[in-house]
Amino acid sequence: MSRRRELSSIVAVVAPLDGQPARLCARHFDGVVHATEVLTTLRYVRRRLGRPLLVVWDHLNAHRARVVGDFVASHPQDFALAWLPAYAPELNPEEQCNQWVKRALLNAVPESVDELRRLVRGRFVRLAHRPDLLARFFDHAQLDVN
């Protein structure tokens, strides 16, 4: 039986703007991501960053859920949306974050979902302390953030 979706992460990679370093916020959830987890993460990231957000999304079903669209529409002072093309992981710096974490955990053999969560969270925390690397993920996606 595949345990691939025992744990899911939602990652917000904040572009280096106005002389500020790139930043990363991540939330981890049991199972697959649904609209509820997206809403929880939007609130968390907005609160943590303390400023309005331009959210750039892929076409994950949870991102396109009506409840998510309604929430974003009801908070125009906090969120604006932009969409990536239908399948363009190379344009998404978040995909580079996920690959970095997966490579770091390549030989890990966690004995439980709790241990997996601890390992994943630790790697994302470590990555969050690398604003230079996060900025390179934007370069890799050929996104000019200036």
C-alpha positions as CSV (number, residue, x, y, z in Angstrom):
1,M,0.0,0.0,0.0
2,S,1.3,3.4,-0.9
3,R,1.9,5.9,1.9
4,R,2.7,8.7,-0.4
5,R,-0.1,11.0,0.8
6,E,0.3,10.4,4.5
7,L,1.6,13.9,4.9
8,S,1.1,17.0,2.6
9,S,2.7,20.4,2.8
10,I,1.6,23.8,1.6
11,V,4.5,26.1,1.0
12,A,4.5,29.8,0.5
13,V,7.7,31.2,-1.0
14,V,7.9,34.9,-0.7
15,A,9.9,36.7,-3.4
16,P,12.8,38.9,-2.4
17,L,11.3,42.4,-2.8
18,D,12.3,45.9,-1.8
19,G,15.6,44.8,-0.4
20,Q,14.0,42.2,1.8
21,P,15.2,38.6,1.7
22,A,13.2,35.8,0.2
23,R,11.1,34.0,2.9
24,L,9.4,30.7,3.3
25,C,6.3,29.6,5.3
26,A,5.2,26.0,5.4
27,R,2.3,24.2,6.9
28,H,2.0,20.4,7.1
29,F,-1.2,18.4,7.1
30,D,-2.2,14.7,7.4
31,G,-3.5,13.3,4.2
32,V,-4.2,15.2,1.0
33,V,-4.8,19.0,0.8
34,H,-8.3,20.2,0.5
35,A,-9.9,23.7,0.6
36,T,-9.9,23.7,4.4
37,E,-6.1,23.4,4.5
38,V,-5.7,26.1,1.9
39,L,-7.8,28.5,3.9
40,T,-6.0,27.7,7.1
41,T,-2.7,28.3,5.3
42,L,-3.8,31.6,3.7
43,R,-4.8,33.0,7.1
44,Y,-1.6,31.8,8.7
45,V,0.7,33.2,6.0
46,R,-1.1,36.6,5.9
47,R,-0.9,36.8,9.7
48,R,2.8,35.8,9.7
49,L,3.9,38.2,7.0
50,G,1.7,41.1,8.1
51,R,1.1,42.4,4.6
52,P,-1.2,41.9,1.7
53,L,-0.3,38.9,-0.6
54,L,-0.2,38.3,-4.3
55,V,-0.8,34.5,-4.3
56,V,0.5,32.7,-7.4
57,W,-1.1,29.3,-7.8
58,D,-1.1,26.3,-9.9
59,H,-4.4,24.6,-10.8
60,L,-4.7,22.3,-7.8
61,N,-8.3,21.4,-7.2
62,A,-8.1,22.8,-3.6
63,H,-6.9,26.2,-5.0
64,R,-9.9,26.3,-7.4
65,A,-12.5,25.3,-4.8
66,R,-15.5,27.7,-4.6
67,V,-15.0,28.3,-0.9
68,V,-11.4,29.4,-1.5
69,G,-12.4,31.7,-4.3
70,D,-15.2,33.2,-2.1
71,F,-12.8,33.7,0.8
72,V,-10.2,35.5,-1.4
73,A,-12.9,37.6,-3.0
74,S,-14.2,38.6,0.4
75,H,-10.7,39.8,1.5
76,P,-9.5,41.9,-1.5
77,Q,-7.4,44.1,0.9
78,D,-5.4,41.0,1.9
79,F,-5.2,38.7,-1.2
80,A,-4.8,39.0,-5.0
81,L,-4.6,35.9,-7.2
82,A,-2.5,35.1,-10.2
83,W,-2.5,31.7,-11.9
84,L,0.3,29.7,-13.4
85,P,-0.3,28.0,-16.7
86,A,-2.1,24.7,-16.4
87,Y,1.0,22.5,-16.1
88,A,4.1,24.5,-15.5
89,P,6.1,23.2,-12.5
90,E,9.2,24.9,-13.9
91,L,7.6,28.3,-13.3
92,N,6.8,27.6,-9.7
93,P,9.5,28.3,-7.1
94,E,7.6,26.2,-4.6
95,E,8.3,23.1,-6.6
96,Q,12.1,23.8,-6.2
97,C,11.5,23.9,-2.4
98,N,9.7,20.6,-2.5
99,Q,12.5,19.0,-4.5
100,W,15.1,20.4,-2.1
101,V,13.4,18.8,0.9
102,K,12.8,15.5,-1.0
103,R,16.5,15.3,-1.9
104,A,17.4,16.1,1.7
105,L,15.2,13.2,2.9
106,L,16.1,10.8,0.1
107,N,17.5,8.1,2.4
108,A,15.3,8.8,5.4
109,V,13.2,5.9,6.7
110,P,10.8,7.3,9.2
111,E,9.0,4.8,11.3
112,S,5.8,6.8,11.7
113,V,3.9,9.7,10.2
114,D,4.8,11.7,13.2
115,E,8.5,11.1,12.6
116,L,8.0,11.9,8.9
117,R,6.3,15.2,9.9
118,R,9.2,16.1,12.2
119,L,11.8,15.4,9.5
120,V,9.9,17.3,6.8
121,R,9.3,20.3,9.1
122,G,13.0,20.3,10.1
123,R,14.1,20.4,6.5
124,F,11.6,23.2,5.6
125,V,12.9,25.2,8.7
126,R,16.4,24.7,7.5
127,L,15.5,25.8,4.0
128,A,13.7,28.9,5.4
129,H,17.1,30.0,6.8
130,R,18.6,30.0,3.3
131,P,17.1,33.2,1.7
132,D,19.9,33.0,-0.9
133,L,18.7,29.6,-2.0
134,L,15.1,30.7,-2.0
135,A,16.0,33.7,-4.2
136,R,17.7,31.2,-6.6
137,F,14.5,29.3,-6.9
138,F,12.9,32.4,-8.4
139,D,15.9,32.8,-10.7
140,H,15.5,29.1,-11.8
141,A,11.9,29.8,-12.6
142,Q,13.1,32.8,-14.6
143,L,10.8,35.1,-12.6
144,D,11.9,38.7,-12.4
145,V,10.6,39.9,-9.1
146,N,11.9,43.4,-9.4
